[in-house]
Amino acid sequence: AALFCAGDANDCHLEVYPRPNGDVYICGIGGNDYLNAGQIKELAPQDVKANPDRVTAAEASFGDLCSMGDCKVDIAQACLRPCPPDALPMLGRMPKCSNAFLATGHNCWGILWAPITGKAISELILDGDATCVDLTAFDPCRFSNIGKEKAEGKEDRRWRSSGHDHDGNGLL
């Protein structure tokens, strides 16, 4: 069981996961910092820490939801989440590669998106096109010059691969 909450006065959008041992795992405390590639490369794992102000906000938000008494956090952790600038995953063919595909950047929704992502990418690999969902909005090229060229109809066709590029074994 889990509880997913809308944003609140503390700028939290809690996700509450009770555990069988009585612990309660909470995430979605808001206050995200967005890092560019250079910042991520320079960030040492031990320097990824929870913002104490956001932990306090989460405690207050959780306290407003429940009657468990003291809602103080025992362990506060932080992580890096893959999240493209538009908050949509990148699903599709890698540009300028004939046999590489991306399925990444699902933010905190990877588990929920996994079944349709797997189906769509398997269709793309095996059939040359995803028919279960339109992948246009998730095109990995949307952030690059290649994406701009595609939008303007100027993409380099030498690098485009489609279902017609498959050999007799279903491989690219």
Disulfide bonds with the S-S distance in Angstrom:
none
